[in-house]
Amino acid sequence: MYLTSKVKKDIFKKHGGSDKNTGSSESQIALFTLRIDHLTEHLKSNKKDFGTQRALLNLVGKRRALLDYLKRTDLMRYRAIIKTLDIRK
């Protein structure tokens, strides 16, 4: 499995401040980005996997909503997470 509890804790520690801070926008965006990257690689080799394609689109929508929220509330945190994760709009 690509998403173990250790990997999640590392993501939350790096982007959320501590491994217990799982609800911050930055940590959720980082987790969604990891999952999106994994599903994108999967779809490169399995082009007809439409269930995964739908899940990928849902994740991208959730991440976009969180990014929009962060941009609306705190522009500096938004710019920092965009730069850290190398997400472009």
PDB file of N, CA, C and O in Angstrom:
ATOM      1  N   MET A   1       0.847  -1.182   0.000  1.00  0.00           N
ATOM      2  CA  MET A   1       0.000   0.000   0.000  1.00  0.00           C
ATOM      3  C   MET A   1       0.891   1.244   0.000  1.00  0.00           C
ATOM      4  O   MET A   1       1.879   1.304   0.732  1.00  0.00           O
ATOM      5  N   TYR A   2       0.555   2.189  -0.785  1.00  0.00           N
ATOM      6  CA  TYR A   2       1.383   3.383  -0.932  1.00  0.00           C
ATOM      7  C   TYR A   2       1.148   4.398   0.174  1.00  0.00           C
ATOM      8  O   TYR A   2       2.011   5.240   0.425  1.00  0.00           O
ATOM      9  N   LEU A   3       0.003   4.340   0.841  1.00  0.00           N
ATOM     10  CA  LEU A   3      -0.343   5.358   1.827  1.00  0.00           C
ATOM     11  C   LEU A   3      -0.438   4.726   3.212  1.00  0.00           C
ATOM     12  O   LEU A   3      -1.529   4.437   3.704  1.00  0.00           O
ATOM     13  N   THR A   4       0.708   4.519   3.826  1.00  0.00           N
ATOM     14  CA  THR A   4       0.735   3.928   5.159  1.00  0.00           C
ATOM     15  C   THR A   4       0.561   5.024   6.211  1.00  0.00           C
ATOM     16  O   THR A   4       0.593   6.214   5.896  1.00  0.00           O
ATOM     17  N   SER A   5       0.379   4.610   7.445  1.00  0.00           N
ATOM     18  CA  SER A   5       0.193   5.595   8.510  1.00  0.00           C
ATOM     19  C   SER A   5       1.468   6.404   8.738  1.00  0.00           C
ATOM     20  O   SER A   5       1.397   7.567   9.135  1.00  0.00           O
ATOM     21  N   LYS A   6       2.626   5.805   8.494  1.00  0.00           N
ATOM     22  CA  LYS A   6       3.890   6.542   8.637  1.00  0.00           C
ATOM     23  C   LYS A   6       3.991   7.655   7.588  1.00  0.00           C
ATOM     24  O   LYS A   6       4.426   8.768   7.887  1.00  0.00           O
ATOM     25  N   VAL A   7       3.589   7.340   6.375  1.00  0.00           N
ATOM     26  CA  VAL A   7       3.625   8.348   5.308  1.00  0.00           C
ATOM     27  C   VAL A   7       2.678   9.493   5.641  1.00  0.00           C
ATOM     28  O   VAL A   7       3.017  10.661   5.450  1.00  0.00           O
ATOM     29  N   LYS A   8       1.491   9.159   6.138  1.00  0.00           N
ATOM     30  CA  LYS A   8       0.536  10.192   6.517  1.00  0.00           C
ATOM     31  C   LYS A   8       1.077  11.068   7.642  1.00  0.00           C
ATOM     32  O   LYS A   8       0.951  12.291   7.596  1.00  0.00           O
ATOM     33  N   LYS A   9       1.680  10.441   8.653  1.00  0.00           N
ATOM     34  CA  LYS A   9       2.234  11.209   9.764  1.00  0.00           C
ATOM     35  C   LYS A   9       3.335  12.148   9.290  1.00  0.00           C
ATOM     36  O   LYS A   9       3.426  13.286   9.751  1.00  0.00           O
ATOM     37  N   ASP A  10       4.170  11.674   8.368  1.00  0.00           N
ATOM     38  CA  ASP A  10       5.226  12.528   7.820  1.00  0.00           C
ATOM     39  C   ASP A  10       4.636  13.725   7.075  1.00  0.00           C
ATOM     40  O   ASP A  10       5.129  14.845   7.206  1.00  0.00           O
ATOM     41  N   ILE A  11       3.588  13.486   6.300  1.00  0.00           N
ATOM     42  CA  ILE A  11       2.940  14.583   5.573  1.00  0.00           C
ATOM     43  C   ILE A  11       2.343  15.583   6.548  1.00  0.00           C
ATOM     44  O   ILE A  11       2.515  16.792   6.388  1.00  0.00           O
ATOM     45  N   PHE A  12       1.636  15.079   7.564  1.00  0.00           N
ATOM     46  CA  PHE A  12       1.004  15.982   8.522  1.00  0.00           C
ATOM     47  C   PHE A  12       2.037  16.746   9.336  1.00  0.00           C
ATOM     48  O   PHE A  12       1.822  17.909   9.676  1.00  0.00           O
ATOM     49  N   LYS A  13       3.153  16.103   9.652  1.00  0.00           N
ATOM     50  CA  LYS A  13       4.205  16.786  10.410  1.00  0.00           C
ATOM     51  C   LYS A  13       4.853  17.880   9.565  1.00  0.00           C
ATOM     52  O   LYS A  13       5.140  18.969  10.063  1.00  0.00           O
ATOM     53  N   LYS A  14       5.080  17.587   8.291  1.00  0.00           N
ATOM     54  CA  LYS A  14       5.753  18.547   7.412  1.00  0.00           C
ATOM     55  C   LYS A  14       4.854  19.744   7.081  1.00  0.00           C
ATOM     56  O   LYS A  14       5.310  20.888   7.091  1.00  0.00           O
ATOM     57  N   HIS A  15       3.596  19.479   6.794  1.00  0.00           N
ATOM     58  CA  HIS A  15       2.725  20.550   6.317  1.00  0.00           C
ATOM     59  C   HIS A  15       1.757  21.073   7.364  1.00  0.00           C
ATOM     60  O   HIS A  15       1.280  22.202   7.242  1.00  0.00           O
ATOM     61  N   GLY A  16       1.451  20.283   8.395  1.00  0.00           N
ATOM     62  CA  GLY A  16       0.491  20.709   9.392  1.00  0.00           C
ATOM     63  C   GLY A  16       1.109  21.202  10.675  1.00  0.00           C
ATOM     64  O   GLY A  16       0.415  21.782  11.511  1.00  0.00           O
ATOM     65  N   GLY A  17       2.402  20.986  10.853  1.00  0.00           N
ATOM     66  CA  GLY A  17       3.068  21.435  12.070  1.00  0.00           C
ATOM     67  C   GLY A  17       3.345  20.300  13.031  1.00  0.00           C
ATOM     68  O   GLY A  17       4.406  20.268  13.655  1.00  0.00           O
ATOM     69  N   SER A  18       2.408  19.359  13.167  1.00  0.00           N
ATOM     70  CA  SER A  18       2.629  18.175  13.993  1.00  0.00           C
ATOM     71  C   SER A  18       1.894  17.004  13.350  1.00  0.00           C
ATOM     72  O   SER A  18       1.040  17.193  12.485  1.00  0.00           O
ATOM     73  N   ASP A  19       2.235  15.797  13.783  1.00  0.00           N
ATOM     74  CA  ASP A  19       1.597  14.640  13.174  1.00  0.00           C
ATOM     75  C   ASP A  19       0.157  14.461  13.641  1.00  0.00           C
ATOM     76  O   ASP A  19      -0.577  13.651  13.075  1.00  0.00           O
ATOM     77  N   LYS A  20      -0.257  15.200  14.659  1.00  0.00           N
ATOM     78  CA  LYS A  20      -1.634  15.143  15.146  1.00  0.00           C
ATOM     79  C   LYS A  20      -2.542  16.158  14.449  1.00  0.00           C
ATOM     80  O   LYS A  20      -3.765  16.059  14.547  1.00  0.00           O
ATOM     81  N   ASN A  21      -1.963  17.121  13.754  1.00  0.00           N
ATOM     82  CA  ASN A  21      -2.729  18.180  13.097  1.00  0.00           C
ATOM     83  C   ASN A  21      -3.177  17.695  11.717  1.00  0.00           C
ATOM     84  O   ASN A  21      -2.587  18.056  10.698  1.00  0.00           O
ATOM     85  N   THR A  22      -4.219  16.879  11.701  1.00  0.00           N
ATOM     86  CA  THR A  22      -4.665  16.292  10.438  1.00  0.00           C
ATOM     87  C   THR A  22      -5.726  17.129   9.739  1.00  0.00           C
ATOM     88  O   THR A  22      -6.068  16.842   8.592  1.00  0.00           O
ATOM     89  N   GLY A  23      -6.248  18.141  10.387  1.00  0.00           N
ATOM     90  CA  GLY A  23      -7.352  18.900   9.823  1.00  0.00           C
ATOM     91  C   GLY A  23      -6.975  20.203   9.177  1.00  0.00           C
ATOM     92  O   GLY A  23      -7.834  20.866   8.596  1.00  0.00           O
ATOM     93  N   SER A  24      -5.717  20.597   9.257  1.00  0.00           N
ATOM     94  CA  SER A  24      -5.342  21.875   8.656  1.00  0.00           C
ATOM     95  C   SER A  24      -5.449  21.793   7.139  1.00  0.00           C
ATOM     96  O   SER A  24      -5.284  20.728   6.545  1.00  0.00           O
ATOM     97  N   SER A  25      -5.723  22.913   6.541  1.00  0.00           N
ATOM     98  CA  SER A  25      -5.898  22.950   5.093  1.00  0.00           C
ATOM     99  C   SER A  25      -4.636  22.506   4.370  1.00  0.00           C
ATOM    100  O   SER A  25      -4.703  21.781   3.377  1.00  0.00           O
ATOM    101  N   GLU A  26      -3.486  22.944   4.870  1.00  0.00           N
ATOM    102  CA  GLU A  26      -2.233  22.595   4.212  1.00  0.00           C
ATOM    103  C   GLU A  26      -1.983  21.090   4.229  1.00  0.00           C
ATOM    104  O   GLU A  26      -1.560  20.515   3.226  1.00  0.00           O
ATOM    105  N   SER A  27      -2.245  20.461   5.361  1.00  0.00           N
ATOM    106  CA  SER A  27      -1.992  19.020   5.436  1.00  0.00           C
ATOM    107  C   SER A  27      -2.981  18.240   4.572  1.00  0.00           C
ATOM    108  O   SER A  27      -2.608  17.237   3.963  1.00  0.00           O
ATOM    109  N   GLN A  28      -4.236  18.688   4.511  1.00  0.00           N
ATOM    110  CA  GLN A  28      -5.215  18.018   3.665  1.00  0.00           C
ATOM    111  C   GLN A  28      -4.860  18.183   2.191  1.00  0.00           C
ATOM    112  O   GLN A  28      -4.993  17.237   1.415  1.00  0.00           O
ATOM    113  N   ILE A  29      -4.413  19.364   1.799  1.00  0.00           N
ATOM    114  CA  ILE A  29      -4.021  19.605   0.411  1.00  0.00           C
ATOM    115  C   ILE A  29      -2.819  18.743   0.052  1.00  0.00           C
ATOM    116  O   ILE A  29      -2.762  18.187  -1.044  1.00  0.00           O
ATOM    117  N   ALA A  30      -1.856  18.627   0.965  1.00  0.00           N
ATOM    118  CA  ALA A  30      -0.679  17.797   0.709  1.00  0.00           C
ATOM    119  C   ALA A  30      -1.066  16.330   0.568  1.00  0.00           C
ATOM    120  O   ALA A  30      -0.534  15.633  -0.296  1.00  0.00           O
ATOM    121  N   LEU A  31      -1.979  15.855   1.400  1.00  0.00           N
ATOM    122  CA  LEU A  31      -2.434  14.467   1.313  1.00  0.00           C
ATOM    123  C   LEU A  31      -3.174  14.225   0.000  1.00  0.00           C
ATOM    124  O   LEU A  31      -2.946  13.211  -0.660  1.00  0.00           O
ATOM    125  N   PHE A  32      -4.055  15.141  -0.382  1.00  0.00           N
ATOM    126  CA  PHE A  32      -4.756  15.010  -1.656  1.00  0.00           C
ATOM    127  C   PHE A  32      -3.781  15.014  -2.820  1.00  0.00           C
ATOM    128  O   PHE A  32      -3.969  14.272  -3.785  1.00  0.00           O
ATOM    129  N   THR A  33      -2.741  15.840  -2.745  1.00  0.00           N
ATOM    130  CA  THR A  33      -1.752  15.903  -3.819  1.00  0.00           C
ATOM    131  C   THR A  33      -1.019  14.575  -3.970  1.00  0.00           C
ATOM    132  O   THR A  33      -0.788  14.114  -5.088  1.00  0.00           O
ATOM    133  N   LEU A  34      -0.652  13.960  -2.851  1.00  0.00           N
ATOM    134  CA  LEU A  34      -0.001  12.649  -2.907  1.00  0.00           C
ATOM    135  C   LEU A  34      -0.913  11.613  -3.544  1.00  0.00           C
ATOM    136  O   LEU A  34      -0.475  10.823  -4.381  1.00  0.00           O
ATOM    137  N   ARG A  35      -2.180  11.614  -3.150  1.00  0.00           N
ATOM    138  CA  ARG A  35      -3.125  10.660  -3.712  1.00  0.00           C
ATOM    139  C   ARG A  35      -3.374  10.927  -5.197  1.00  0.00           C
ATOM    140  O   ARG A  35      -3.494   9.986  -5.983  1.00  0.00           O
ATOM    141  N   ILE A  36      -3.452  12.192  -5.584  1.00  0.00           N
ATOM    142  CA  ILE A  36      -3.652  12.549  -6.987  1.00  0.00           C
ATOM    143  C   ILE A  36      -2.472  12.085  -7.830  1.00  0.00           C
ATOM    144  O   ILE A  36      -2.665  11.557  -8.925  1.00  0.00           O
ATOM    145  N   ASP A  37      -1.258  12.274  -7.333  1.00  0.00           N
ATOM    146  CA  ASP A  37      -0.074  11.823  -8.065  1.00  0.00           C
ATOM    147  C   ASP A  37      -0.076  10.311  -8.245  1.00  0.00           C
ATOM    148  O   ASP A  37       0.271   9.807  -9.312  1.00  0.00           O
ATOM    149  N   HIS A  38      -0.468   9.589  -7.195  1.00  0.00           N
ATOM    150  CA  HIS A  38      -0.512   8.127  -7.277  1.00  0.00           C
ATOM    151  C   HIS A  38      -1.556   7.660  -8.293  1.00  0.00           C
ATOM    152  O   HIS A  38      -1.285   6.767  -9.096  1.00  0.00           O
ATOM    153  N   LEU A  39      -2.743   8.258  -8.261  1.00  0.00           N
ATOM    154  CA  LEU A  39      -3.788   7.859  -9.196  1.00  0.00           C
ATOM    155  C   LEU A  39      -3.446   8.237 -10.629  1.00  0.00           C
ATOM    156  O   LEU A  39      -3.814   7.526 -11.564  1.00  0.00           O
ATOM    157  N   THR A  40      -2.749   9.343 -10.808  1.00  0.00           N
ATOM    158  CA  THR A  40      -2.329   9.751 -12.150  1.00  0.00           C
ATOM    159  C   THR A  40      -1.360   8.737 -12.740  1.00  0.00           C
ATOM    160  O   THR A  40      -1.467   8.379 -13.913  1.00  0.00           O
ATOM    161  N   GLU A  41      -0.413   8.274 -11.928  1.00  0.00           N
ATOM    162  CA  GLU A  41       0.525   7.243 -12.406  1.00  0.00           C
ATOM    163  C   GLU A  41      -0.210   5.947 -12.732  1.00  0.00           C
ATOM    164  O   GLU A  41       0.121   5.272 -13.708  1.00  0.00           O
ATOM    165  N   HIS A  42      -1.200   5.600 -11.924  1.00  0.00           N
ATOM    166  CA  HIS A  42      -1.981   4.391 -12.172  1.00  0.00           C
ATOM    167  C   HIS A  42      -2.731   4.491 -13.503  1.00  0.00           C
ATOM    168  O   HIS A  42      -2.794   3.526 -14.265  1.00  0.00           O
ATOM    169  N   LEU A  43      -3.296   5.669 -13.771  1.00  0.00           N
ATOM    170  CA  LEU A  43      -4.076   5.837 -14.993  1.00  0.00           C
ATOM    171  C   LEU A  43      -3.211   5.890 -16.246  1.00  0.00           C
ATOM    172  O   LEU A  43      -3.712   5.669 -17.348  1.00  0.00           O
ATOM    173  N   LYS A  44      -1.930   6.177 -16.098  1.00  0.00           N
ATOM    174  CA  LYS A  44      -1.048   6.158 -17.261  1.00  0.00           C
ATOM    175  C   LYS A  44      -0.910   4.754 -17.829  1.00  0.00           C
ATOM    176  O   LYS A  44      -0.782   4.578 -19.040  1.00  0.00           O
ATOM    177  N   SER A  45      -0.936   3.754 -16.949  1.00  0.00           N
ATOM    178  CA  SER A  45      -0.800   2.379 -17.425  1.00  0.00           C
ATOM    179  C   SER A  45      -2.152   1.674 -17.570  1.00  0.00           C
ATOM    180  O   SER A  45      -2.234   0.650 -18.249  1.00  0.00           O
ATOM    181  N   ASN A  46      -3.205   2.193 -16.953  1.00  0.00           N
ATOM    182  CA  ASN A  46      -4.538   1.592 -17.024  1.00  0.00           C
ATOM    183  C   ASN A  46      -5.525   2.636 -17.534  1.00  0.00           C
ATOM    184  O   ASN A  46      -6.277   3.220 -16.755  1.00  0.00           O
ATOM    185  N   LYS A  47      -5.519   2.862 -18.820  1.00  0.00           N
ATOM    186  CA  LYS A  47      -6.274   3.959 -19.406  1.00  0.00           C
ATOM    187  C   LYS A  47      -7.788   3.773 -19.321  1.00  0.00           C
ATOM    188  O   LYS A  47      -8.527   4.756 -19.344  1.00  0.00           O
ATOM    189  N   LYS A  48      -8.255   2.545 -19.223  1.00  0.00           N
ATOM    190  CA  LYS A  48      -9.698   2.297 -19.230  1.00  0.00           C
ATOM    191  C   LYS A  48     -10.282   2.084 -17.836  1.00  0.00           C
ATOM    192  O   LYS A  48     -11.400   1.585 -17.708  1.00  0.00           O
ATOM    193  N   ASP A  49      -9.551   2.451 -16.805  1.00  0.00           N
ATOM    194  CA  ASP A  49     -10.022   2.310 -15.435  1.00  0.00           C
ATOM    195  C   ASP A  49     -10.850   3.546 -15.078  1.00  0.00           C
ATOM    196  O   ASP A  49     -10.337   4.524 -14.533  1.00  0.00           O
ATOM    197  N   PHE A  50     -12.125   3.476 -15.396  1.00  0.00           N
ATOM    198  CA  PHE A  50     -12.971   4.659 -15.260  1.00  0.00           C
ATOM    199  C   PHE A  50     -13.356   4.938 -13.811  1.00  0.00           C
ATOM    200  O   PHE A  50     -13.652   6.083 -13.471  1.00  0.00           O
ATOM    201  N   GLY A  51     -13.359   3.939 -12.963  1.00  0.00           N
ATOM    202  CA  GLY A  51     -13.619   4.165 -11.544  1.00  0.00           C
ATOM    203  C   GLY A  51     -12.518   4.996 -10.911  1.00  0.00           C
ATOM    204  O   GLY A  51     -12.784   5.914 -10.135  1.00  0.00           O
ATOM    205  N   THR A  52     -11.285   4.668 -11.249  1.00  0.00           N
ATOM    206  CA  THR A  52     -10.152   5.445 -10.752  1.00  0.00           C
ATOM    207  C   THR A  52     -10.159   6.850 -11.337  1.00  0.00           C
ATOM    208  O   THR A  52      -9.791   7.812 -10.663  1.00  0.00           O
ATOM    209  N   GLN A  53     -10.572   6.963 -12.577  1.00  0.00           N
ATOM    210  CA  GLN A  53     -10.641   8.273 -13.214  1.00  0.00           C
ATOM    211  C   GLN A  53     -11.659   9.169 -12.501  1.00  0.00           C
ATOM    212  O   GLN A  53     -11.425  10.361 -12.304  1.00  0.00           O
ATOM    213  N   ARG A  54     -12.780   8.580 -12.123  1.00  0.00           N
ATOM    214  CA  ARG A  54     -13.798   9.340 -11.405  1.00  0.00           C
ATOM    215  C   ARG A  54     -13.294   9.738 -10.016  1.00  0.00           C
ATOM    216  O   ARG A  54     -13.522  10.863  -9.573  1.00  0.00           O
ATOM    217  N   ALA A  55     -12.619   8.830  -9.338  1.00  0.00           N
ATOM    218  CA  ALA A  55     -12.056   9.141  -8.022  1.00  0.00           C
ATOM    219  C   ALA A  55     -11.017  10.252  -8.124  1.00  0.00           C
ATOM    220  O   ALA A  55     -10.936  11.119  -7.253  1.00  0.00           O
ATOM    221  N   LEU A  56     -10.230  10.220  -9.182  1.00  0.00           N
ATOM    222  CA  LEU A  56      -9.226  11.262  -9.396  1.00  0.00           C
ATOM    223  C   LEU A  56      -9.884  12.623  -9.579  1.00  0.00           C
ATOM    224  O   LEU A  56      -9.434  13.615  -9.005  1.00  0.00           O
ATOM    225  N   LEU A  57     -10.937  12.671 -10.370  1.00  0.00           N
ATOM    226  CA  LEU A  57     -11.636  13.944 -10.576  1.00  0.00           C
ATOM    227  C   LEU A  57     -12.257  14.460  -9.281  1.00  0.00           C
ATOM    228  O   LEU A  57     -12.260  15.666  -9.034  1.00  0.00           O
ATOM    229  N   ASN A  58     -12.783  13.558  -8.454  1.00  0.00           N
ATOM    230  CA  ASN A  58     -13.327  13.976  -7.159  1.00  0.00           C
ATOM    231  C   ASN A  58     -12.239  14.553  -6.269  1.00  0.00           C
ATOM    232  O   ASN A  58     -12.451  15.574  -5.614  1.00  0.00           O
ATOM    233  N   LEU A  59     -11.068  13.907  -6.237  1.00  0.00           N
ATOM    234  CA  LEU A  59      -9.959  14.407  -5.413  1.00  0.00           C
ATOM    235  C   LEU A  59      -9.474  15.770  -5.893  1.00  0.00           C
ATOM    236  O   LEU A  59      -9.177  16.649  -5.085  1.00  0.00           O
ATOM    237  N   VAL A  60      -9.396  15.940  -7.203  1.00  0.00           N
ATOM    238  CA  VAL A  60      -8.955  17.227  -7.750  1.00  0.00           C
ATOM    239  C   VAL A  60      -9.956  18.321  -7.362  1.00  0.00           C
ATOM    240  O   VAL A  60      -9.558  19.439  -7.036  1.00  0.00           O
ATOM    241  N   GLY A  61     -11.241  18.002  -7.398  1.00  0.00           N
ATOM    242  CA  GLY A  61     -12.264  18.971  -6.999  1.00  0.00           C
ATOM    243  C   GLY A  61     -12.172  19.333  -5.524  1.00  0.00           C
ATOM    244  O   GLY A  61     -12.312  20.500  -5.160  1.00  0.00           O
ATOM    245  N   LYS A  62     -11.938  18.337  -4.675  1.00  0.00           N
ATOM    246  CA  LYS A  62     -11.790  18.601  -3.243  1.00  0.00           C
ATOM    247  C   LYS A  62     -10.565  19.459  -2.969  1.00  0.00           C
ATOM    248  O   LYS A  62     -10.616  20.393  -2.168  1.00  0.00           O
ATOM    249  N   ARG A  63      -9.457  19.135  -3.645  1.00  0.00           N
ATOM    250  CA  ARG A  63      -8.242  19.930  -3.448  1.00  0.00           C
ATOM    251  C   ARG A  63      -8.452  21.362  -3.938  1.00  0.00           C
ATOM    252  O   ARG A  63      -8.000  22.315  -3.303  1.00  0.00           O
ATOM    253  N   ARG A  64      -9.141  21.505  -5.072  1.00  0.00           N
ATOM    254  CA  ARG A  64      -9.395  22.843  -5.610  1.00  0.00           C
ATOM    255  C   ARG A  64     -10.241  23.661  -4.637  1.00  0.00           C
ATOM    256  O   ARG A  64      -9.995  24.852  -4.449  1.00  0.00           O
ATOM    257  N   ALA A  65     -11.240  23.024  -4.019  1.00  0.00           N
ATOM    258  CA  ALA A  65     -12.093  23.731  -3.055  1.00  0.00           C
ATOM    259  C   ALA A  65     -11.279  24.175  -1.844  1.00  0.00           C
ATOM    260  O   ALA A  65     -11.452  25.293  -1.360  1.00  0.00           O
ATOM    261  N   LEU A  66     -10.396  23.313  -1.353  1.00  0.00           N
ATOM    262  CA  LEU A  66      -9.549  23.694  -0.221  1.00  0.00           C
ATOM    263  C   LEU A  66      -8.584  24.817  -0.599  1.00  0.00           C
ATOM    264  O   LEU A  66      -8.341  25.728   0.193  1.00  0.00           O
ATOM    265  N   LEU A  67      -8.042  24.746  -1.802  1.00  0.00           N
ATOM    266  CA  LEU A  67      -7.141  25.814  -2.250  1.00  0.00           C
ATOM    267  C   LEU A  67      -7.892  27.142  -2.385  1.00  0.00           C
ATOM    268  O   LEU A  67      -7.365  28.196  -2.028  1.00  0.00           O
ATOM    269  N   ASP A  68      -9.109  27.089  -2.896  1.00  0.00           N
ATOM    270  CA  ASP A  68      -9.907  28.311  -3.009  1.00  0.00           C
ATOM    271  C   ASP A  68     -10.218  28.893  -1.640  1.00  0.00           C
ATOM    272  O   ASP A  68     -10.164  30.107  -1.446  1.00  0.00           O
ATOM    273  N   TYR A  69     -10.545  28.021  -0.688  1.00  0.00           N
ATOM    274  CA  TYR A  69     -10.816  28.470   0.679  1.00  0.00           C
ATOM    275  C   TYR A  69      -9.582  29.129   1.284  1.00  0.00           C
ATOM    276  O   TYR A  69      -9.673  30.192   1.898  1.00  0.00           O
ATOM    277  N   LEU A  70      -8.426  28.488   1.105  1.00  0.00           N
ATOM    278  CA  LEU A  70      -7.197  29.022   1.665  1.00  0.00           C
ATOM    279  C   LEU A  70      -6.832  30.348   1.014  1.00  0.00           C
ATOM    280  O   LEU A  70      -6.351  31.259   1.687  1.00  0.00           O
ATOM    281  N   LYS A  71      -7.054  30.462  -0.282  1.00  0.00           N
ATOM    282  CA  LYS A  71      -6.767  31.706  -0.987  1.00  0.00           C
ATOM    283  C   LYS A  71      -7.672  32.829  -0.492  1.00  0.00           C
ATOM    284  O   LYS A  71      -7.243  33.978  -0.380  1.00  0.00           O
ATOM    285  N   ARG A  72      -8.919  32.492  -0.198  1.00  0.00           N
ATOM    286  CA  ARG A  72      -9.884  33.475   0.273  1.00  0.00           C
ATOM    287  C   ARG A  72      -9.584  33.935   1.698  1.00  0.00           C
ATOM    288  O   ARG A  72      -9.794  35.102   2.031  1.00  0.00           O
ATOM    289  N   THR A  73      -9.097  33.031   2.535  1.00  0.00           N
ATOM    290  CA  THR A  73      -8.913  33.365   3.945  1.00  0.00           C
ATOM    291  C   THR A  73      -7.513  33.858   4.269  1.00  0.00           C
ATOM    292  O   THR A  73      -7.365  34.812   5.033  1.00  0.00           O
ATOM    293  N   ASP A  74      -6.476  33.234   3.707  1.00  0.00           N
ATOM    294  CA  ASP A  74      -5.103  33.600   4.052  1.00  0.00           C
ATOM    295  C   ASP A  74      -4.212  33.430   2.822  1.00  0.00           C
ATOM    296  O   ASP A  74      -3.764  32.326   2.513  1.00  0.00           O
ATOM    297  N   LEU A  75      -3.968  34.523   2.136  1.00  0.00           N
ATOM    298  CA  LEU A  75      -3.241  34.479   0.865  1.00  0.00           C
ATOM    299  C   LEU A  75      -1.794  34.025   1.033  1.00  0.00           C
ATOM    300  O   LEU A  75      -1.257  33.350   0.154  1.00  0.00           O
ATOM    301  N   MET A  76      -1.160  34.380   2.139  1.00  0.00           N
ATOM    302  CA  MET A  76       0.236  33.998   2.347  1.00  0.00           C
ATOM    303  C   MET A  76       0.375  32.482   2.524  1.00  0.00           C
ATOM    304  O   MET A  76       1.296  31.880   1.973  1.00  0.00           O
ATOM    305  N   ARG A  77      -0.527  31.864   3.285  1.00  0.00           N
ATOM    306  CA  ARG A  77      -0.500  30.410   3.450  1.00  0.00           C
ATOM    307  C   ARG A  77      -0.782  29.714   2.122  1.00  0.00           C
ATOM    308  O   ARG A  77      -0.195  28.674   1.824  1.00  0.00           O
ATOM    309  N   TYR A  78      -1.683  30.291   1.326  1.00  0.00           N
ATOM    310  CA  TYR A  78      -1.993  29.751  -0.003  1.00  0.00           C
ATOM    311  C   TYR A  78      -0.749  29.748  -0.885  1.00  0.00           C
ATOM    312  O   TYR A  78      -0.421  28.736  -1.506  1.00  0.00           O
ATOM    313  N   ARG A  79      -0.065  30.873  -0.936  1.00  0.00           N
ATOM    314  CA  ARG A  79       1.142  30.962  -1.771  1.00  0.00           C
ATOM    315  C   ARG A  79       2.236  30.021  -1.286  1.00  0.00           C
ATOM    316  O   ARG A  79       2.974  29.454  -2.092  1.00  0.00           O
ATOM    317  N   ALA A  80       2.341  29.854   0.033  1.00  0.00           N
ATOM    318  CA  ALA A  80       3.354  28.962   0.587  1.00  0.00           C
ATOM    319  C   ALA A  80       3.081  27.510   0.207  1.00  0.00           C
ATOM    320  O   ALA A  80       4.007  26.788  -0.163  1.00  0.00           O
ATOM    321  N   ILE A  81       1.831  27.073   0.291  1.00  0.00           N
ATOM    322  CA  ILE A  81       1.521  25.675  -0.030  1.00  0.00           C
ATOM    323  C   ILE A  81       1.639  25.428  -1.527  1.00  0.00           C
ATOM    324  O   ILE A  81       2.051  24.343  -1.939  1.00  0.00           O
ATOM    325  N   ILE A  82       1.288  26.404  -2.343  1.00  0.00           N
ATOM    326  CA  ILE A  82       1.445  26.269  -3.795  1.00  0.00           C
ATOM    327  C   ILE A  82       2.925  26.101  -4.140  1.00  0.00           C
ATOM    328  O   ILE A  82       3.286  25.267  -4.970  1.00  0.00           O
ATOM    329  N   LYS A  83       3.767  26.890  -3.504  1.00  0.00           N
ATOM    330  CA  LYS A  83       5.200  26.827  -3.774  1.00  0.00           C
ATOM    331  C   LYS A  83       5.811  25.538  -3.241  1.00  0.00           C
ATOM    332  O   LYS A  83       6.660  24.938  -3.899  1.00  0.00           O
ATOM    333  N   THR A  84       5.390  25.108  -2.063  1.00  0.00           N
ATOM    334  CA  THR A  84       5.930  23.903  -1.451  1.00  0.00           C
ATOM    335  C   THR A  84       5.596  22.656  -2.254  1.00  0.00           C
ATOM    336  O   THR A  84       6.465  21.817  -2.492  1.00  0.00           O
ATOM    337  N   LEU A  85       4.353  22.533  -2.668  1.00  0.00           N
ATOM    338  CA  LEU A  85       3.897  21.335  -3.372  1.00  0.00           C
ATOM    339  C   LEU A  85       4.054  21.421  -4.880  1.00  0.00           C
ATOM    340  O   LEU A  85       3.805  20.448  -5.591  1.00  0.00           O
ATOM    341  N   ASP A  86       4.466  22.578  -5.367  1.00  0.00           N
ATOM    342  CA  ASP A  86       4.670  22.803  -6.796  1.00  0.00           C
ATOM    343  C   ASP A  86       3.382  22.534  -7.570  1.00  0.00           C
ATOM    344  O   ASP A  86       3.369  21.807  -8.564  1.00  0.00           O
ATOM    345  N   ILE A  87       2.301  23.141  -7.084  1.00  0.00           N
ATOM    346  CA  ILE A  87       1.004  23.057  -7.759  1.00  0.00           C
ATOM    347  C   ILE A  87       0.842  24.339  -8.556  1.00  0.00           C
ATOM    348  O   ILE A  87       1.101  25.431  -8.051  1.00  0.00           O
ATOM    349  N   ARG A  88       0.428  24.207  -9.758  1.00  0.00           N
ATOM    350  CA  ARG A  88       0.179  25.399 -10.556  1.00  0.00           C
ATOM    351  C   ARG A  88      -1.298  25.469 -10.880  1.00  0.00           C
ATOM    352  O   ARG A  88      -1.974  24.444 -10.974  1.00  0.00           O
ATOM    353  N   LYS A  89      -1.791  26.672 -11.048  1.00  0.00           N
ATOM    354  CA  LYS A  89      -3.205  26.841 -11.353  1.00  0.00           C
ATOM    355  C   LYS A  89      -3.418  26.907 -12.836  1.00  0.00           C
ATOM    356  O   LYS A  89      -4.553  27.048 -13.290  1.00  0.00           O
TER     357      LYS A  89
END
